[in-house]
Amino acid sequence: MNDMIQPSSNDKGAKNVERDRTKQVIIAGCTACISAFMAFWALVFKPVWPMAIGVTAVAAMVAIICYSMLKRQ
């Protein structure tokens, strides 16, 4: 008698999808964190309006990239 229940291939597929989604969230979070850290220090060391415009543009690009990474399925 085999009392062990074998996981179905559907369960394995769900775990792989969940693992891939977790990786996407981690990568998007790290990307946003690193860019925010760099923007903060850029504005600390050189607080002028052209730097602020550049930091805002980079933040917008990072937001679009993170959105596209998380939107992908």
N, C-alpha and C positions, 0 to 999 in steps of 0.2 A: 504494500500500500504506500502510496505517495501522498503524505499529508501536507507536503509543502505546496504552496500556491505559487506558481510561476508567474512573474509579471508579464502582462501581455505586451505586444509590440506597441500598442497604443499608449500604454503607461510610459514606456521608454521614450516614445516620441514626445510626449507631454513634458517629460523631465528635460529632454534636450532643448525644447522650445523655451522652457523656463530658464534653463542655464544660459542660453543665448541672450535672452531678454535681460537677465541680470548683468551679463557682460556689457551689453549696450548701455544700460543705466550707469554702470561704473565708469565706462569710458566717457560718456557725456558729462558726468559729474566731475571727473578729473579734468576734462577739457575746460569746463566752465570755471573750476576752482583755480587752475593755473593761470588762465587769462585774467581773472579778477585780481589775483595776487600781483601779477605783473602790472596791471592797470593801476592798482593802488600805489605801488612803488614808483611808477612813472609819474604819477601826479604828485607824489610827495617830493620827489627830487626836482621836478621842473613844473611847477604849477602855473602854467601860462595857458591862454585860451587855445592856441593851436594844438597843444598837447591834449587838452580836454576834448577837442573835436576828434582828434585821432583815436583817443581811447574810446570815445563813444562809437566811432565807426567800427573799431575792432570788436567792441562788445556786441554790436548788432550782428556782425559776421559770425561771431561765436554762437550767439543765440540761434541764428538760422541753421548753423551746422549741427548744434545740439538738437534742435527741433527735427531736422531731417534724419538724424541718427535714431531718435526715439520714435519717429513716425514710421520708419521702415519696419516691415514685419516679415 
